[in-house]
Amino acid sequence: MSVAKSATIAPTAIIEDGAVIGEYVEIGHYCVIGKDVRIGDNTKIYNQVTIVGNTTLGKNNEIFPNAVLGTKPQDLKYHNEPNTLIFGDNNKIREFTMINPGTEGGGSKTIIGNNNLLMAYVHIAHDCIVGDSCILANGVTLGGHIIMGSHINIGGLTPIHQFCKIGDYAMVAGASALSQDIPPFCLAEGNRAVIRGLNLHRLRKNFEHHQVDKIYNVYKRLFFGNKPIKEIAQEILEENYKDENIFKMCEFIIQSTRGIPFIRRNDE
């Protein structure tokens, strides 16, 4: 066991031999930290948190009571093969959140980026990848093998089907049920969730006005057109291949394997 001298550990916490605890880490009462766990500097772990398995946390993370990180995947195909769970920096992991490591079938890694807020009772299953600055509200459930970009909002009590992909700056409204892919910048809602528009709140906070206008014009062409959406996306790519945002949106649609959920409407 390697524990920095500046770390503060409650006397009732259990730290197994082999764990690595960084500088100025705080670990509360009745926590269990497994032997293969590595905890980065300035991380605060509140009471009754369990962190086991081959789990690595970066710096400045905050983990609230009764969170469980690194327990075996809930996948019947998992047979104790080596796996990992990796967190970046500055994440807030709220009460009763559960996050599982990967499986052999998904690359054996679950990865959570930086600056994410995972609210109470969030579940992130095996082999998921979550980018940076995402907000998952209370009760969000990610099935296995989900890939999320960055700056994404998922509303409370929303389940997301395994193998779905969600692009940067997208949003899925609360109490939805998502079973297909959501392109960057889009907003989806409903059970089953379909695209309702653009995530204008995030766009206006992070992009210039002319960039938002360009994304909106492409959105209208994609979702109000009269051709298959992948065909339209390919046409737009050939016209706007130098625009990073347009490229990101159209390339996502072209590469989607689960399909894009939307109801085609006529121009108004």
N, C-alpha and C positions, 0 to 999 in steps of 0.2 A: 504494500500500500504506500502511495506517495501522496502526502497531504502537505500543502504549503503551510508555513508557520502562521501566515496571516489569515488562514481559513478559520471560520467559526462553526463548530459542529456541536449540536445539542448532545447531552450525555446519553439520551435514549436512542439516538440514531445508530443504525447498524451499517458500518462501512466495511465491506469484505476486503480481504487482502488482495492486492492487485489493482484496486481502483486508484485513479489519478485525480486528485482534487487540486484545482488551481488557486492562484492568489485571490484573497479576499472573497472567497466563496462562503456563503452562509447556508447551512443545512439544519433544518428544524427538527423538532421532536418526532420520533417514531418513523423516520424515513429509513428506507432500505436502498442501499447503493451497492450494486453488484460488482464482482471482481474485475469485469472487463469494461467498466464504465470510465469515461474520461470527461471531466467537467471543467470547462474553461473559466478563466478569471472573471471575477465580479458577478458570478451567477448566484442568484438567490433562490433557494429551494425551501418552500414553506413546509409545515408539518405534514406527516403521513403521506409523503410522496414515495413512489416505488420506481426506481430506475435500474433496469437489469439488462442482460444481454450485452452484445458488442455495440454499445451506444456511446456516441460522442456528442457533446454539447460544446458549442463555441462560447464566446464571451458575452457577458451582460444579459444572459437569459434569466427569465423570472418564471418560476414554476409553482403553481398554487396548490393548495391542499388536495390530496387524493388523486392527483394525476398519476397515470401509470404509463411508463415509457419503456419499450424494449421487450415486452413479453412476447411469447411465441405467436406467430401469425395464426389467424383464424382461417386456415386453409388446409383442407384434408390432404392436399398434395405435399404439404410440408412434412419432412421426415428428419428434422434436426440437422439439416445441412447448415454450414456456416452462413451467417447473414449479418447485416449491419443496419443501424439506424443512425442517421447523421443530421445534426442541427447546425445551422449557422449561428449568427450573432443576433442579439437584441430581440429575441422572440419572447412573447408573453403567452404562457400556456396555462389556461385557467382551470378551475376545479373540475375533477372527474374526467378530464380528457384522457383518451387512450390512443396511443400511436404504436403500431407494430413494425418490426423490421421486415426486410424483404424475403423473397423466396428464390429458389434456383430458377424457376420459370420466368422471373421478372428481373433478373440481374442481381438478385440477392441484396438489394439496397432500397431502403426508404430514405428520402432526402427532403428535409425541410430547410428552406433558405434563410434569409435574414429579415428582421423587422416585421414578422408576422404576428397577428393577434388571433389566437385560437381560443374562442370563448368556451364556456362551460359545456361539458358533455360532448365535445367534438370527438369524433372517431375517425382516424386516418389509418386505413388498412395497409396491408403489405404492398410493397413495390410502388408506392405513390411517390410522385415528385411534386413538391410545392415550391414555387419561386419565391420572390421577395415582396414584402409590403402587401400581403394578402390579409383579408379579414374574413374569418369563418365564424359566423354567429352561433349562438347556442344551439346545440343539437344537430349540427351539420354532420353528415355521414359520408365519407368517401370510401367507395368500394376499392378493391385491389386494382393496381396498375393504372391509376388515374394520373394524368399529367396536367398540372396547372401552371400557367405562366405567372407573371408578376402583376401586382396592382389589381387584384381581383377581389370582388366582394361576393360572398355567398350568404344569403339570408338564412335566418334560423329555421330549424326543423326541415332542412332540405337534404334528401338523399341523392347521391350521384352514383349512377351505375358504373360498374367496373369497366375499365378500358376507355372511358370517356376522356376527351381532351378539352381544356378550356384555355382560350387565348388571353394574352395580356389585356388588361384594362376592361375585361368583361365583367358582367354581373349576372347572378342568378338570384331572383327574388325569393323571399322567404316562403316556406311551405310549398315549394315547387318540388317536382320529381324529374330529374334530368337523366335521360337515357341516350342522348346523342351529343355530338360535339358542338361547342359554342365558339365561333370565331372571335378574334380580338375585337375589342371595342363594343361588342354587342351586349344587349340586355335580354335575358330570357326569363319567362315566367309561366307558371301553370303546371298542371298535372294531366298529361305529360307536358313538360316545359317546351315552349316554342319561342322563337325570337320575336320580341315585341318592338324593338327599336335599338337605339344606341345608348350606351352608358354615358350620357352627356355629363353627369356630375363629375366623373373621373376625368373625362376628356377635357372639360373646361378648366379643371384644376392643373392639368399636366401638359396641355398643348396650346399653341397659339390659335387665334381665331381662324386664320386662313387654313391651318391644318385640320381643324374640326370640320370646316366647310368641305374640304376635299374628301375627308372620310365619309361625311354624310352623302355627298354626291355619289360616291362609289357604292355605299350601302344601298341607296335607292336603285341604282342600276342592277345590283346583284339580286335584290329581294323583290323588286317590282317588275323585273324583266319578263320576257316571254320565251327564254331559252333555258336549258338546264343550267343550274347555277355554276357547276364546274366549267362549263363551256364559256359562260360569261366571265368568270374569274380568269380564265386563260387569256381571253381577249384583252381584259384590263391589264393583266401583267405585261402583255406585249406592248401596250401603250404607255404604261407608267412604271416600267421596271426600275427606274432610278429613285422612285419615292419609297422610302423605307416602310412607312405605315401601310401604304397600299400593297406593297409587296408582301408584308407580313399577313395582312388580311386575306389576300387572294391565295397565297401559297398554302395557308392553313386550310382553306376550303378545298383546294385541289387535292391535298394529301389526306383529307379526312377519310377514315375507314368506316366510322359508325354513321356518317351522314349528318347533315345540318338540319335541325328541326325548325321549319318555318311554314307559314301559310302564305302562299303567293297572292299578292293584291295588285290591283291595277293602279296606275298613277292617278293621283287626285289633282 
